[in-house]
């Protein structure tokens, strides 16, 4: 069978080349647009609320702008264009026949006038008309069509040939230099440009998705005694704001913004909550940073600027500030100081909730404003927490919110209370240290801080008591690889005295609702940071571990709290010296003000040799009298019944009950208290020595 190579001189198969190249771009692009997103912000449920802020259109516009920045619009239009190129129009039989007749009138050998200047021959004209006839039959005759589909030729199986779906003119008639020029442009210019842009783009930002130059500037802004307002001002030094305030935007409206944020307020120092130190800081800044600082304070104070452009810029700088704050948190962790870290976490809460530092936590509720909160708190010098406010009797709470000047309407009050009862506030029920598979924690061992907590929204009534079994931590079996890797909860068997539970519904992570942040122009999934600190030195002992999902459902299908016990674990290495170590445990949420948990925990580290002695003593027991070992022990002590020679048995002392504390093999008590449930009675016999 002969083999030959042919070019597509008439461009007959060139559309297939275009179709293939377009498909290579269009199909992956379609998958990237339609595939389910794994980001928590796109999969998490939302808190039910009908509250809409006054600037809802601007906030929604910022969310859409971010969507466009992610190039979704460009990818969508590129995908549509690709399908438009690949999609062809099918013709009816009547249209095919009409086109065939038209071509027959043009290219039939009897109708064509030979072009002698081009050396056209009758054989070429006839061959061209034959191709037209075969194409017509392939479209109308079923047998010829099957031959074409099966063998690639209307006449059936032919000699093997390789066709190149490119016009022959590309490599002939002096076109070679243009082809080389095209290859040079693609491989020498376009490809290096794309790769270089991608590479330098990745090297330009840190893992927190901020510019390296911005991270370096934040590093210079770090101080151990920074206030929350100082952290806010430090966040305005990023290079990212130059993309927001391009050109003369840095100067336009600056005076108007500064005047608005520095105006004296009725309920606090200024409308935006600025202190004297913050005002001095703003006045010391210049250029883009000065306007950015004023805009950020206007956002935190929810100050109306009465200018759509300025209000839009106010909401645009907020997400940038939050990203820069994540980078500042990483810098605080490098210094290992607790105070700046807690202030950075607090600033994150205020940015998401659009509240000023040291403002009332009640501003997180819909329709609440500083004047109403001041009327509720009265002459109190401290702010009332959201939990305490919701713990007030319903009648008292409603009266405070609806019967005061500039108070809420009943519908607004109901909306605010409904939102408060959906906020996922963590309440820690128990925290203890343990060493997996060991009864005692020894020096330099791998320790886990196990935290048992429940999600109890503020104002929740009829909170059930915690099941003591849920506060235990069961080590997974060695055969349960998924549980050991933390991918699912361990099976609780009867061997540990705990009923086996069905984990089919909790094998996957449970995502909490998105943060209720109506003023923040992004969807944000709340995250909790758990870490240990040395309270006396103010240093971080164990770096934070971040949790964004739970292992048990938080709310049921009706939106009511389930009160399930959630488990969080922080793993670290025990100190190299034995002794008792007291730490301050911090559990901080990055999304809600006033939801942080703090408590003291004590780690008891024992010497390995002493721990082995304790374990060996616990394992030693008296042999049973009915066993061979028991009889041998009785012979040695002279206590065998019916001894030879009629020797009288030595009298036995009354049996003495000895209380032996039995520690759960899976945990270590951090408080050093004895638990009644963890004790067992061991009877031992003693005899008088003669």
VONU-680320 format. One line per 2 residues: for each residue x, y, z of C-alpha. Coordinates in steps of 0.5 Angstrom, whole numbers, plus 2048, in hexadecimal, padded with zeros to 3 digits. Each point is the difference from the previous one (the first is absolute). Example, Ala and Ser with C-alpha at 12.3 -4.5 7.8 and 13.67 -1.06 7.14 Angstrom:
<nodes>
819 7F7 810; 802 807 7FE .
</nodes>
This chain:
<nodes>
800 800 800; 803 806 7FE .
801 807 804; 800 807 7FE .
800 806 803; 7FB 806 7FE .
7FF 807 802; 7F9 803 800 .
801 804 7FA; 7F8 803 800 .
800 801 807; 7FB 7FA 801 .
802 7FD 806; 803 807 803 .
7FA 801 804; 801 7F9 804 .
807 803 802; 7FC 806 803 .
7FB 7FC 803; 805 7FC 804 .
804 806 802; 7FA 804 802 .
7FE 7FA 804; 807 7FF 804 .
7FE 807 803; 7F9 800 800 .
7FF 7F9 804; 804 802 806 .
7FE 807 800; 7F9 7FD 801 .
802 7FB 805; 803 806 804 .
7FA 804 800; 7FB 7FA 802 .
804 7FC 805; 7FD 800 807 .
804 805 804; 804 7FD 806 .
800 807 803; 7FD 801 807 .
7FD 807 7FE; 7FC 7FC 7FA .
7FE 7FA 803; 7FE 803 807 .
7F8 801 802; 7FE 807 802 .
7FD 803 806; 7F9 802 7FF .
7FE 807 800; 7FC 805 7FC .
805 806 802; 803 804 7FB .
805 806 801; 7FF 807 7FD .
805 7FF 7FB; 7FE 7F9 7FE .
801 802 7F9; 807 802 801 .
802 7FA 804; 7FD 7FB 7FB .
804 804 7FA; 806 7FF 804 .
7FF 7F8 800; 7FE 800 7F9 .
807 804 7FE; 804 7FB 804 .
7FC 7FB 7FC; 802 803 7FA .
808 801 802; 800 7F8 801 .
7FF 801 7F8; 7FA 7FC 800 .
7FC 804 7FB; 806 800 7FC .
800 7F8 800; 7F9 800 7FF .
800 804 7FA; 806 7FC 7FD .
7FC 7FA 802; 7FA 802 7FC .
805 802 7FA; 803 7F9 800 .
7F9 7FD 7FF; 7FE 805 7FB .
806 7FE 7FC; 7FF 7F9 801 .
7F9 800 7FF; 7FE 7FF 7F9 .
7F9 800 7FC; 7FD 7FA 7FD .
7FC 801 7F9; 7FA 7FC 7FE .
800 7FC 7FA; 7FC 805 7FC .
806 805 801; 805 7FB 7FF .
7FD 7FE 7F9; 7FF 808 7FE .
808 801 802; 802 7FA 7FC .
7FC 803 7FA; 803 806 800 .
807 7FD 801; 7FE 7FC 7FA .
7FF 806 7FB; 806 803 802 .
805 7FA 800; 7FD 7FB 7FB .
806 7FE 7FB; 7FB 802 7FB .
7FF 807 803; 807 802 802 .
804 804 7FB; 807 7FE 801 .
805 805 803; 806 7FF 7FB .
804 806 804; 800 7FB 806 .
802 7FA 7FC; 7F9 7FD 802 .
7FE 7F9 7FD; 7FA 7FC 7FF .
802 7FB 804; 801 805 806 .
7F9 803 7FF; 7FD 7F9 7FF .
803 7FD 807; 7FE 806 803 .
7F8 7FF 7FE; 801 7F9 802 .
802 802 807; 7FA 804 800 .
7FB 7FA 7FE; 803 7FC 805 .
7FF 805 806; 7F9 801 7FE .
7FF 7F8 800; 803 800 806 .
7FB 804 803; 7FA 7FD 7FD .
802 7F9 7FE; 800 7FB 806 .
804 7FB 7FE; 805 805 7FD .
800 804 807; 801 7FA 804 .
807 7FF 7FC; 802 807 801 .
7FF 7FF 808; 803 7F9 800 .
806 801 7FB; 800 807 7FF .
7FF 800 7F9; 7F9 7FF 7FC .
803 7FB 7FC; 801 7FB 806 .
807 7FE 802; 806 803 7FD .
807 800 800; 803 802 807 .
802 808 7FF; 802 805 805 .
7FC 807 7FF; 803 806 804 .
7FA 805 801; 804 806 7FE .
800 803 7F9; 806 7FF 7FC .
801 807 7FE; 803 801 808 .
806 7FC 7FE; 800 802 7F8 .
801 806 7FC; 804 804 805 .
7FC 800 806; 805 7FC 804 .
803 807 803; 7F9 802 802 .
800 7F9 804; 806 801 803 .
7FE 807 802; 7FA 7FD 803 .
804 7FA 804; 805 806 802 .
7FA 804 803; 7FD 7FA 804 .
806 7FD 803; 804 806 800 .
7FC 805 803; 7F9 7FE 802 .
802 7FA 804; 805 803 804 .
7FC 806 801; 7FA 7FB 803 .
805 7FC 804; 804 806 802 .
7FA 804 802; 7FD 7FA 804 .
807 7FF 804; 801 807 802 .
7F9 800 802; 801 7FA 805 .
806 803 802; 7FD 807 801 .
7FB 7FE 806; 801 7FC 806 .
7FC 7FA 802; 7FB 805 804 .
7FF 803 7F8; 803 806 802 .
805 804 7FC; 807 7FE 803 .
802 808 801; 7F9 801 804 .
803 7FA 804; 806 803 801 .
7FD 807 802; 7FB 7FD 805 .
807 7FC 803; 802 807 801 .
7FA 803 803; 800 7FA 806 .
800 803 807; 7FF 7FC 806 .
7FC 805 803; 7FB 802 7FA .
7F9 801 802; 7FA 7FE 7FC .
800 807 7FC; 808 7FF 7FF .
7FE 7F9 7FC; 7FB 804 7FC .
805 805 7FE; 805 7FB 7FF .
7FC 7FC 7FB; 7FF 806 7FB .
808 800 7FE; 7FF 7FB 7FB .
801 800 7F9; 7FA 7FD 7FE .
7FC 807 801; 803 803 7FA .
7FC 7FC 7FC; 7FA 802 803 .
802 808 800; 803 800 7FA .
802 807 7FD; 7FD 806 803 .
7FB 7FC 804; 805 801 806 .
7FF 807 801; 7F8 800 7FD .
7FC 801 806; 805 7FF 805 .
7FE 806 804; 7F9 7FE 800 .
801 7F9 803; 805 803 805 .
7FB 805 802; 7FA 7FA 801 .
804 7FC 804; 803 805 805 .
7F9 803 801; 7FE 800 808 .
7FB 7FA 801; 7FA 800 805 .
802 7F9 803; 807 800 7FF .
807 804 7FF; 7FF 801 7F8 .
7FB 7FD 7FC; 805 7FB 7FD .
802 7FF 807; 807 803 7FF .
804 801 807; 805 806 800 .
806 7FC 7FE; 7FC 7FD 7FA .
7FF 807 7FE; 807 802 801 .
802 7FA 7FC; 7FC 802 7FA .
802 807 800; 808 7FD 7FF .
7FE 7FC 7FA; 801 802 7F9 .
7FD 7FE 7F9; 7FD 7F9 7FF .
801 7FE 807; 7FC 806 803 .
7FA 7FF 7FC; 800 7F9 801 .
800 801 807; 7FB 805 800 .
7FB 7FB 7FC; 802 7FA 804 .
7FE 804 807; 7F9 802 7FC .
7FF 7F9 7FE; 801 7FE 807 .
7FB 806 803; 7FB 7FE 7FB .
801 808 7FE; 7FB 802 7FA .
805 804 7FC; 7FA 803 7FB .
804 7FF 7FA; 7FF 7F9 7FC .
807 800 7FE; 803 801 807 .
7FB 7FB 803; 802 7FB 7FA .
808 801 802; 7FE 7FF 807 .
7FD 7F9 7FF; 806 7FE 7FB .
805 801 805; 7FD 7FC 806 .
802 7F9 7FC; 807 802 7FF .
801 802 807; 7FD 7F9 802 .
806 7FD 7FC; 805 804 803 .
7FE 7FF 807; 801 7F8 7FE .
807 802 7FE; 801 804 807 .
7FD 7FA 804; 806 7FC 7FD .
805 806 802; 7FD 7FF 807 .
801 7F9 800; 807 801 7FE .
802 804 806; 7FC 7FB 805 .
7FD 806 804; 7F8 7FF 802 .
7FE 807 801; 801 802 7F8 .
7FD 7FA 7FE; 7FA 801 804 .
7FF 807 7FD; 801 7FE 7F9 .
7FB 7FA 801; 7FB 805 803 .
801 805 7FA; 7FE 7FA 7FC .
7FA 800 803; 7FE 807 800 .
802 801 7F8; 7FB 7FA 7FF .
7FB 803 804; 801 807 7FE .
801 803 807; 805 804 803 .
805 7FD 805; 7FD 801 808 .
7F9 800 7FD; 7FA 7FD 803 .
7FF 7F8 7FD; 7F9 802 800 .
802 804 7F9; 800 7F9 7FD .
7F9 7FF 800; 7FB 803 7FB .
7FD 807 801; 804 801 806 .
804 807 800; 805 804 805 .
7FA 804 803; 7FB 7FA 801 .
806 7FC 804; 802 806 804 .
7F8 801 802; 800 7F8 802 .
807 800 804; 7FE 807 803 .
806 802 805; 804 7FA 7FF .
807 801 7FF; 801 7F9 7FD .
7FC 7FD 7FA; 7FB 7FB 801 .
802 7FA 7FC; 7FC 7FC 7FB .
7FF 7FA 804; 7FE 804 807 .
7FB 804 7FB; 7FC 7FA 7FE .
800 7FD 807; 7FC 806 802 .
7F8 7FE 801; 7FC 801 7FA .
7FC 805 802; 806 804 803 .
804 7FF 7F9; 7FA 802 7FC .
7FE 806 804; 807 803 800 .
800 7FF 7F8; 7F9 803 7FF .
7FE 805 805; 806 804 800 .
801 807 7FC; 803 7FE 7F9 .
7FE 7F9 801; 7FF 7FA 7FC .
7F9 7FE 7FD; 7FD 7F9 802 .
802 7FD 7F9; 807 803 801 .
801 7FD 807; 7FE 7F9 7FD .
805 800 7FB; 805 802 804 .
7FE 7FB 805; 800 7FA 7FB .
807 802 7FD; 803 800 807 .
7FD 7F9 801; 803 7FD 7FA .
807 802 802; 805 7FA 801 .
803 802 806; 805 7FB 803 .
7FF 7FE 808; 806 7FC 802 .
7FD 7FA 805; 807 7FD 801 .
807 800 7FE; 805 7FB 802 .
807 7FD 7FE; 802 7F9 7FE .
805 7FC 7FC; 7FD 7FB 7FB .
800 7F9 803; 803 802 807 .
7FE 801 807; 805 805 801 .
803 806 7FD; 808 7FF 800 .
805 805 7FE; 801 802 7F9 .
7FA 7FB 7FE; 7FB 802 7FB .
7FA 804 804; 7F9 802 7FD .
7FC 805 803; 7F9 7FD 7FF .
7FB 806 801; 7F8 7FE 800 .
7FB 805 7FF; 7F9 802 7FD .
7FD 805 7FC; 7FB 804 804 .
7FE 806 7FD; 7FE 806 804 .
7F9 800 803; 7FF 7F8 800 .
7FB 7FE 805; 800 7F8 803 .
807 7FE 7FF; 800 7F9 801 .
806 7FD 805; 806 7FD 7FC .
801 7F9 800; 806 7FE 804 .
801 7FB 7FB; 801 805 7FA .
805 804 804; 805 7F9 800 .
805 800 7FA; 801 7F9 7FD .
806 7FE 7FD; 7FF 7FD 7F9 .
802 7F8 7FF; 806 7FF 7FC .
7FC 7FD 7FA; 7FC 806 800 .
804 804 7FB; 7FB 805 7FE .
7FF 802 807; 807 800 802 .
801 805 7FA; 7FB 804 803 .
7FB 7FF 7FA; 7FB 7FE 804 .
7FE 7FF 808; 802 7F9 803 .
7FB 7FB 801; 7FE 7FF 808 .
800 7F9 802; 7FD 7FC 806 .
807 7FF 802; 801 807 803 .
7F9 800 803; 7FD 804 7FB .
7FA 7FF 7FB; 802 7FF 7F9 .
7FE 806 7FC; 7FE 801 7F9 .
805 804 7FC; 7FD 800 7F9 .
7FD 807 801; 806 803 803 .
806 7FD 7FB; 800 806 7FC .
802 807 803; 7FA 805 802 .
801 807 7FE; 7FD 805 804 .
7FC 806 7FD; 803 806 7FD .
802 805 805; 7FA 805 800 .
804 806 7FE; 7FB 804 7FB .
805 806 800; 806 7FC 7FE .
800 800 7F8; 802 7F8 800 .
7FD 7FA 802; 804 7FD 806 .
800 7FA 803; 802 800 808 .
806 7FD 803; 803 7FE 807 .
807 801 802; 802 7FC 806 .
807 801 803; 803 800 807 .
804 805 803; 804 802 806 .
7FC 805 804; 806 802 805 .
805 801 7FA; 7FB 802 7FB .
803 7FC 7FB; 7FC 7FB 7FB .
802 7F8 802; 7FD 7FD 7FB .
7FE 803 7F9; 7F9 800 7FE .
7FC 7FB 7FD; 7FA 802 7FB .
7FA 7FD 800; 7FA 802 7FA .
7FC 7F9 801; 7FD 7FC 805 .
7FF 7F9 801; 7F9 800 802 .
7FA 803 7FD; 7FF 807 803 .
7F9 802 7FE; 7FA 7FB 7FE .
7FC 801 7FA; 7FB 805 804 .
806 804 802; 800 7FE 807 .
807 7FF 804; 801 7F9 801 .
805 801 806; 804 7FA 7FD .
807 800 803; 806 802 7FB .
807 7FE 801; 806 804 7FF .
807 7FD 801; 807 804 800 .
806 7FC 800; 807 802 802 .
806 7FD 804; 800 7FF 807 .
806 804 804; 806 7FD 801 .
800 800 808; 7FB 7FD 804 .
7FB 805 804; 7F9 803 800 .
800 806 7FA; 7FA 805 801 .
7FE 803 7F9; 7FA 805 7FE .
7FC 7FC 7FA; 7FD 805 7FB .
7FB 7FF 7FB; 7FE 806 7FC .
7FB 800 7FA; 802 805 7FB .
7F9 802 7FE; 7FC 802 806 .
802 805 805; 800 7FE 808 .
7FF 7F8 7FE; 807 7FE 802 .
802 7FB 806; 805 800 805 .
802 7FB 805; 806 7FE 804 .
802 7F8 7FF; 806 7FD 804 .
804 7FB 7FC; 804 7FA 805 .
806 7FD 7FD; 803 7FA 803 .
807 7FD 800; 800 7FA 7FC .
803 7FB 805; 7FB 802 805 .
7FA 7FF 7FB; 802 7F9 7FF .
800 7FF 807; 7F9 802 801 .
7FE 7FC 7FA; 803 7FA 803 .
7FD 801 807; 7F9 801 7FD .
801 7F9 7FC; 803 7FC 806 .
7FA 7FC 803; 7FF 7FA 805 .
7FF 7F9 7FD; 7FA 7FD 801 .
800 7FA 805; 7FD 7FB 7FC .
805 801 7FB; 807 7FC 800 .
804 807 801; 7FB 801 806 .
801 7F9 803; 808 802 7FF .
7FF 806 804; 7FC 7FD 805 .
805 7FB 802; 806 805 800 .
7FC 804 805; 7FD 7FA 804 .
7F9 802 7FF; 7FE 7F9 7FC .
7FA 7FD 802; 801 7F9 803 .
808 801 801; 804 7F9 801 .
801 7FF 808; 7FA 803 802 .
803 807 800; 7FB 805 802 .
7FF 806 7FB; 802 807 802 .
7FA 804 801; 7FE 805 7FB .
7FF 807 801; 7F9 803 7FD .
800 802 7F9; 802 807 7FF .
7FD 804 7FA; 805 804 7FD .
7FE 806 7FB; 804 800 7FA .
7FF 805 7FB; 800 7FE 7F9 .
801 805 7FB; 7FD 800 7F9 .
805 7FD 7FB; 7FE 805 7FB .
801 807 804; 804 803 805 .
7FC 805 805; 803 807 800 .
7FD 802 806; 803 7FB 805 .
7F9 7FE 802; 7FD 7F9 802 .
7FA 7FE 7FC; 7FB 7FB 804 .
7FF 7FD 7F9; 807 7FE 7FF .
801 7FC 807; 7FF 7F8 801 .
801 7FC 806; 805 7FB 801 .
800 7FB 805; 807 7FE 803 .
801 7FB 806; 806 801 805 .
802 7FC 806; 803 801 806 .
808 7FE 801; 802 7FC 805 .
</nodes>
